Amino acid sequence: MYKVLIDAGHGGKDPGAVANGIQEKDITLKVSFGIKQRLEADYEKVQVLLSRSTDVFLELKERTAKANASGADILVSIHCNAGGGKGGFETFRYTSASQASIKLQDTLHKAIMAKMGGTDRGQKAQNLHMVRESNMPAVLTENLFVDVATDADRLKQASVIDAIIDGHVQGIATYLGLKSKGKEVKSVTQERNINAPSGWAKETWEELTKKGFFDGTRPGAPITREEIAIVVGRVLKYVEQKG
């Protein structure tokens, strides 16, 4: 039985990053619950432990102490980012990370990007408490920017939250070599790259992106009715300007 510790960043009196009607602590808890539910439901011999399951405040040392005492095989700390710029997704390991942590980061990062798409800010190393004080392979994920309007809009979409959850689940399952309860586990490399348009659509995609109908990201991702409404609105505005 593998043990996975999922740490929902912030909580209680510490909301984390706040902007555009989003509190980081709410996103991290929702994603953490989703990871636990899907990982345990879809895979054999895995137990998911949560550093927090309610909106409570925990010191960083309490989080890593709980992880170390649990005997968890890996730790994944869930966060959202802030600081502006172009937004996107990035992951962190400790500056002197073990090879196991480096492998976990690489596997998680690729799986989440494959599911979520968008701007890839890269795999980074930093002296962060959660990845430094843990006794097991540990990675911290920064899932989009709450203070970047386009990222915030995505974080408000259930389909994007689902993609973030699924990416974490796929990455963890692949790293641990978990056996699916219902079907063979696919390697991340077998998933379609949603960030690249198909050959038959490439020319039209690039043309419509230049005209501003799309933002140029995630050409292979499913589209929601909300996103369709935005595109239709842009088309109508374009027609009015041309008329």
C-alpha positions as CSV (number, residue, x, y, z in Angstrom):
1,M,0.0,0.0,0.0
2,Y,1.5,3.3,-1.1
3,K,0.8,6.4,1.0
4,V,0.5,9.8,-0.7
5,L,0.4,13.0,1.3
6,I,-1.4,15.9,-0.5
7,D,-0.9,19.3,1.1
8,A,-3.5,21.9,0.4
9,G,-1.6,25.2,0.7
10,H,-2.7,27.9,3.1
11,G,-6.1,27.8,4.9
12,G,-7.9,29.5,7.7
13,K,-6.6,32.9,8.5
14,D,-4.1,32.6,5.6
15,P,-6.0,32.8,2.3
16,G,-2.9,32.7,0.2
17,A,-3.0,34.7,-3.0
18,V,-6.2,36.7,-3.5
19,A,-7.4,38.4,-6.7
20,N,-10.2,38.3,-9.2
21,G,-12.7,36.9,-6.7
22,I,-10.4,33.9,-6.0
23,Q,-8.8,32.8,-2.8
24,E,-5.9,30.4,-3.2
25,K,-6.8,28.4,-0.1
26,D,-10.2,27.4,-1.7
27,I,-8.6,26.2,-4.9
28,T,-6.0,24.2,-3.2
29,L,-8.5,22.4,-0.9
30,K,-10.8,21.6,-3.8
31,V,-7.9,20.2,-5.9
32,S,-6.6,18.2,-3.0
33,F,-10.0,16.6,-2.3
34,G,-10.3,15.8,-6.0
35,I,-6.9,14.1,-6.1
36,K,-7.7,12.0,-3.1
37,Q,-11.1,10.9,-4.4
38,R,-10.0,10.0,-7.9
39,L,-6.7,8.4,-7.0
40,E,-8.2,6.1,-4.4
41,A,-11.3,5.3,-6.6
42,D,-9.3,4.6,-9.8
43,Y,-6.1,2.8,-8.5
44,E,-5.2,-0.1,-6.4
45,K,-3.1,-0.1,-3.2
46,V,-2.9,3.6,-2.6
47,Q,-4.0,5.7,0.4
48,V,-4.2,9.5,0.1
49,L,-3.6,11.5,3.3
50,L,-4.5,15.2,3.5
51,S,-2.6,17.8,5.5
52,R,-5.9,19.6,6.0
53,S,-9.4,18.6,5.0
54,T,-11.1,21.8,6.2
55,D,-10.5,25.6,6.1
56,V,-8.0,25.6,8.9
57,F,-4.6,27.3,9.4
58,L,-1.5,25.1,9.7
59,E,2.1,26.2,10.2
60,L,4.5,24.9,7.6
61,K,6.3,22.8,10.2
62,E,3.0,21.2,11.2
63,R,2.5,20.1,7.6
64,T,5.9,18.5,7.1
65,A,5.8,17.0,10.6
66,K,2.5,15.3,9.7
67,A,3.9,14.1,6.4
68,N,7.1,12.7,8.0
69,A,5.2,11.0,10.8
70,S,2.7,9.4,8.4
71,G,5.4,7.4,6.5
72,A,4.2,8.8,3.2
73,D,6.0,7.7,0.1
74,I,5.6,11.0,-1.6
75,L,4.4,14.6,-0.8
76,V,2.8,16.9,-3.2
77,S,2.0,20.5,-2.0
78,I,-0.8,22.2,-4.0
79,H,-0.7,26.0,-4.6
80,C,-1.8,28.7,-7.0
81,N,0.5,31.5,-8.0
82,A,0.6,35.4,-8.0
83,G,2.9,38.0,-9.2
84,G,1.4,38.9,-12.6
85,G,3.2,38.5,-15.9
86,K,1.9,36.0,-18.4
87,G,0.7,33.5,-15.8
88,G,1.0,29.8,-16.3
89,F,2.1,26.6,-14.5
90,E,5.3,25.7,-12.7
91,T,6.6,23.2,-10.2
92,F,9.3,23.3,-7.5
93,R,11.7,20.8,-5.9
94,Y,14.3,21.5,-3.3
95,T,17.6,23.0,-4.4
96,S,19.5,19.8,-3.3
97,A,16.7,17.5,-4.3
98,S,17.1,13.7,-4.5
99,Q,16.9,11.9,-7.8
100,A,13.6,10.6,-6.6
101,S,12.2,14.1,-6.1
102,I,13.6,15.2,-9.5
103,K,11.8,12.2,-11.2
104,L,8.6,13.0,-9.3
105,Q,8.7,16.6,-10.4
106,D,9.4,15.7,-14.0
107,T,6.6,13.1,-14.1
108,L,4.0,15.4,-12.4
109,H,4.9,18.4,-14.4
110,K,4.5,16.7,-17.8
111,A,1.3,15.0,-16.7
112,I,-0.3,18.3,-15.5
113,M,0.8,20.3,-18.5
114,A,-0.6,17.6,-20.8
115,K,-4.0,17.8,-19.1
116,M,-4.2,21.5,-18.4
117,G,-2.2,23.2,-21.2
118,G,-1.3,26.9,-21.2
119,T,2.0,28.6,-20.4
120,D,4.7,26.3,-19.1
121,R,6.9,28.2,-16.7
122,G,9.2,25.2,-16.2
123,Q,10.5,22.9,-13.6
124,K,12.4,24.8,-10.9
125,A,14.4,24.3,-7.8
126,Q,14.0,26.6,-4.7
127,N,14.6,26.5,-1.0
128,L,11.0,26.1,0.0
129,H,10.0,24.6,3.4
130,M,7.6,22.0,2.1
131,V,10.2,20.4,-0.2
132,R,13.1,21.0,2.1
133,E,11.8,19.6,5.4
134,S,10.1,16.5,4.0
135,N,11.7,13.1,4.4
136,M,10.2,11.7,1.2
137,P,10.3,12.8,-2.5
138,A,8.4,16.1,-2.6
139,V,7.2,18.6,-5.2
140,L,5.2,21.8,-4.9
141,T,2.9,22.7,-7.8
142,E,1.9,26.3,-8.7
143,N,-1.4,26.0,-10.6
144,L,-2.0,29.2,-12.6
145,F,-2.0,32.8,-11.3
146,V,-5.0,34.2,-9.5
147,D,-3.9,37.8,-10.3
148,V,-3.7,37.2,-14.1
149,A,-7.2,37.7,-15.6
150,T,-6.9,34.9,-18.2
151,D,-5.6,32.4,-15.6
152,A,-8.3,33.5,-13.0
153,D,-11.0,32.9,-15.6
154,R,-9.7,29.4,-16.2
155,L,-9.6,28.7,-12.5
156,K,-13.3,29.5,-12.3
157,Q,-14.1,26.8,-14.8
158,A,-14.9,23.3,-13.6
159,S,-13.3,21.7,-16.6
160,V,-9.9,23.4,-15.8
161,I,-10.1,22.3,-12.1
162,D,-10.8,18.8,-13.4
163,A,-7.8,19.0,-15.7
164,I,-5.5,20.1,-12.8
165,I,-6.8,17.2,-10.6
166,D,-6.5,14.7,-13.4
167,G,-3.0,15.8,-14.2
168,H,-1.9,15.3,-10.6
169,V,-3.6,11.9,-10.4
170,Q,-2.0,10.8,-13.7
171,G,1.5,12.0,-12.6
172,I,1.3,10.4,-9.2
173,A,0.0,7.1,-10.6
174,T,2.7,7.0,-13.3
175,Y,5.5,7.8,-10.8
176,L,4.4,5.1,-8.3
177,G,3.5,2.6,-11.0
178,L,0.0,2.2,-9.7
179,K,-2.3,-0.4,-11.2
180,S,-5.6,0.9,-12.5
181,K,-8.8,-0.8,-11.1
182,G,-10.5,-0.7,-14.4
183,K,-8.1,-0.1,-17.2
184,E,-4.4,-0.1,-18.1
185,V,-2.6,3.0,-17.0
186,K,-1.4,5.0,-20.0
187,S,2.0,6.6,-20.0
188,V,2.0,10.4,-20.1
189,T,3.8,10.2,-23.4
190,Q,0.8,8.4,-24.9
191,E,-1.5,11.4,-24.2
192,R,-2.2,13.8,-27.0
193,N,-0.3,17.1,-26.7
194,I,-3.2,19.6,-26.4
195,N,-0.8,22.5,-26.8
196,A,-0.2,21.7,-30.5
197,P,-2.8,21.9,-33.2
198,S,-3.5,18.9,-35.5
199,G,-2.0,19.1,-38.9
200,W,-5.4,19.5,-40.6
201,A,-6.4,22.4,-38.4
202,K,-3.0,24.2,-38.0
203,E,-3.5,26.8,-40.8
204,T,-7.0,27.8,-39.7
205,W,-6.0,27.8,-36.1
206,E,-3.1,30.2,-36.7
207,E,-5.2,32.5,-38.9
208,L,-8.0,32.8,-36.3
209,T,-5.5,33.3,-33.5
210,K,-4.0,36.2,-35.4
211,K,-7.5,37.8,-35.7
212,G,-8.0,37.5,-31.9
213,F,-10.7,34.9,-31.9
214,F,-8.5,32.6,-29.7
215,D,-5.6,33.3,-27.4
216,G,-3.3,30.7,-29.1
217,T,-3.2,28.3,-26.1
218,R,-4.6,24.7,-25.8
219,P,-5.7,24.1,-29.4
220,G,-6.4,20.4,-28.7
221,A,-8.3,20.9,-25.4
222,P,-12.1,20.4,-25.1
223,I,-14.1,23.6,-25.2
224,T,-16.9,24.6,-22.7
225,R,-20.0,26.5,-23.5
226,E,-18.6,29.5,-21.6
227,E,-15.6,29.4,-24.0
228,I,-17.8,29.1,-27.0
229,A,-19.7,32.2,-25.8
230,I,-16.5,34.2,-25.6
231,V,-15.4,33.1,-29.1
232,V,-18.9,33.9,-30.6
233,G,-18.7,37.4,-28.9
234,R,-15.3,38.0,-30.5
235,V,-16.6,37.0,-33.9
236,L,-19.6,39.3,-33.6
237,K,-17.4,42.2,-32.6
238,Y,-15.1,41.5,-35.5
239,V,-18.0,41.5,-37.9
240,E,-19.3,44.8,-36.5
241,Q,-15.9,46.4,-36.9
242,K,-15.5,45.2,-40.4
243,G,-19.1,46.3,-41.3
